[in-house]
Amino acid sequence: MRLSTVSFRYSRRGPWILRDVELTLRPGSVVEVTGRNGAGKSTLLRLMAGFVPPSRGSISDRPGVVGYAPDVFPVDQPFTVAAYLAHMSRIRGPSSTSAAGDLAGRLNATHLLEQPLGDLSKGSAQKVGLIQSLLAPPDLLILDEPFAGLDEQTRVELPVIIEEIAARGGTVVVSDHQKQLQDFPGAEHWLVADGGVTVGTRAPSGDTHREVPARVVIEVIVDADDADEVEQRLRADGYLTRRSS
């Protein structure tokens, strides 16, 4: 897959989040994406997954089966975990039906299957997001902060799954504040900063959690029907949100 002079902003008059990004993803590669909060990591991942189109430039040769796990899994859905995964399995195809149970076992999530999505903790919701992204063997797997809130058993198992996907020719891209993949054998490292992406570079030690020197509050007024989507998008890009009634 190739990103050619890709630029992105959320509105015609908004600031550029990414500018003239040139990247190539090879089959079998594992990429760790780092950068400070708000640099545009989540935006880059959503572009690669195909959830948003570039404002300028093009993305070509995206693999046919894409798995994507967001940083904030949308738990506000009227399902138990098992019912949600069954629904997603029907969408993904017949081969996904048995995969849900196997993945729940590997990711230490079997005990969650009968729980309502809305009752899940951050770490448990993260596991459900990971399982749904893996239901159909992905040719391109994109994980946004997948290690946040996970238990130790799952932290150990997830890199094994990533290695298996890469070994069969799949491409894996992971945004990783937890630094779980910094020593992953053969991994590429991308640094997102100042609207660009530098290949072969990691954020300096401690930089990924660097505090912004000064903060301001910007009030954004949106329609009630759009509030959840806007809030999730802002949180995924690293911004703090506070909703008023």
N, C-alpha and C positions, 0 to 999 in steps of 0.2 A: 504494500500500500504506500502511496506517495501523497504528501501534502505539498502543494506547489503555490508559493507566495500567498499563503493563507493568512487572512486578516479577519478579525471579528470584533464587532461591537453590538451591544444589545438594542441600540436604537440609532436612527440616522444621525442624530445630533449628539449621541453619547460618546464617551471616551473610548479609544481603541484599547481593547483588552489584550489582543494579540496583533502583531503586525508583521507581514511578509515572512511567515514561518515556512521553512523548507525542511522537510523531514522524509526519511524513507524507513519503512518498517519491513524487515526481512522475515520470511517464514522461519519459525523456530527460535526467534529472538525473545528475550525477556528484557523489558525496559523499566527502570525505576525512575519515576519523575519526582523531583524535589523542587523546593522554592518556598519563599515565605508565604504566609497567609495572604490571600487576595491577589497573588501574582498572576493568576489565570490558569492554574493547574487543572481545576475541575472543568473549566471552559474548554481547555485543550482536549480533555478526555471525552467530553460530550461531542465535540466536533468529530473526533476519530470514530466514536461509536455511531455517528450518524443521527444523533438526536437533534442537533441544530446544524443548519448549513452555514458555510463561510459567508461573511459579508463580502469578501473579495477572495479571489484565488479559487483553487479547486482541490478536491480530494479524490483520487482515482484508485481503482483496483482494491476497494475494500473487500475483504473476504466475505463469503456467503453467509456464514453462521457467526453472529456476533453475540457474545455474552457480556453483560454490563451490570455491575453492582455499584449503585451510587453511595456517596458518603452518608446520606440521610435516607434510610429506607422508609418508604411511605406506609407507616403502620395503621393509618386511619382508613382501614378497609374492613368490611363486615365479613371477615373470614377467620376461621382458625388457621393455624399454620398448615395443617394437612390439607384443608380445603383449598387454600391459596395455591399450594404447590401442585395439587391435582389439577386446578384450573390452568396453571402455567404449563403443566405437562401436556394437557390437551392442545394448547397452542403450539408447543414446541414439536409435538409429534409422538407417535406410538413408542418410540425407543426411549422417551423421557420418563415414562410411567414408573419403571423400576428404578430409574436413576435417583429419584427423590429420596427413597428409603436408604439406598446405599450411601448417598452423600450426607444424609442426616446422621448416619452412623459414623462416618469418617470425621465429620465436623462437630461431633459431640452435641447433636441437636435432637436426638430421638425423643428425649423427654419433653421437648417443646411442641410436638406435633399437634396435641389437642388443645393447646393454649390459643386464645384469641390474639390476633396480631396486636391489638391495642394494648394488651397487657405485657408486652415484651419489653425487656430492658434494652438499652442501646446495644450491648454486645450480642444479645439474643436476636434482635432484629437484624444485626449485621450478618449473623449466620444465615438467616432466611434469605437475605439479599444475595449472599454468596451461593447458596444452593440453587436459587432460580437462575443465576447466571451460568451455571454449569449443567443444567438439565439436559441440554443438547450439547454434545462435544463441540466446544467453540473453536473456530478457526482463528478468531480474534477475541481475546478475553481482556476486558478493561475493568479494573478494580480501583475505586476511589477510596483511599484510606481504609482498606479492608481489615487491617489488624487492630483498629481502634476498639477497645472494649472486649477483645476476645480472651478466652481463658488460655492457659498455657498449652493444653493439649491441642487446641485448634491452631494456635500460633505455630506449633511444630508441624502440623499436618498440612496447612495451606501451602507452604513452599514446596512440599512434596507433590501436591496436586499441580502447582504451577510448573514444576519440572517435568511432570508427565505430559502436560499439554505441549510444552515446548519440544519435548522429545519426539512427538508424533507430527511436528511441523506447524503447530499452532503458534500464534504470536500473543504475547502477554504484556500488557502495559499497566503498571501499578503506581499510583500516587501514594507515597509512603512517608508520613511523618514519623512513624515508629522505628524507621531504619532497620526493618527486618530483612530487607533485601540488599543492604549495602555491600554485603560480602557474598551475594549469590553468584555461583560460578558462571562466568561468561556474560553476566548482565551488563547491559548498556545503562548509562546514567545521563539523564537529561535535567538541566537546570532551567526552570522558567523564571525569567526576571526581565523587567523593563520592556515587556511586550514581546520579547523574543524567547527562543529556546536554544540553549547551547548544548551540543552533544558532547558526551564524554566528561561531563563536569558534575560534581555534587555541590550542594549548598555547603558553605563552610560550617564546621561543627558549631551547633547551637543556633545557626542562622534560621533554620526552618521554624523556630518558635520565637523569633525575635519580636519584641514588642514594637509597635509603631510609636515613634517619639511623641506624636500629638494626635489626639482624636477629636473629631467633631461629630455631631449628630445631624443627620440629614433626614428630614421627614419626607416619606414617600407615601402618597395617597393613591390607593388603587381600589378598583371595584371589589366588593366582598367576594365575588365568585373567583377572582384571580388571586386572592390574598395568599392561599396556601402555595400556589405555584411560584409566586414572586418571592415569598419568604424562603422556600426551599432552595431556590436558585441563588439567593443572596448568601444563605448559610453555606451552600456548597462551595462558594467562592471565598469562604473564610470570614465573612462579615458577621458581626453580632447583630441580632435583630430583636426588637422589642415591639410587640403589637399592642396598640391601644384599642379600646372598645369603641 
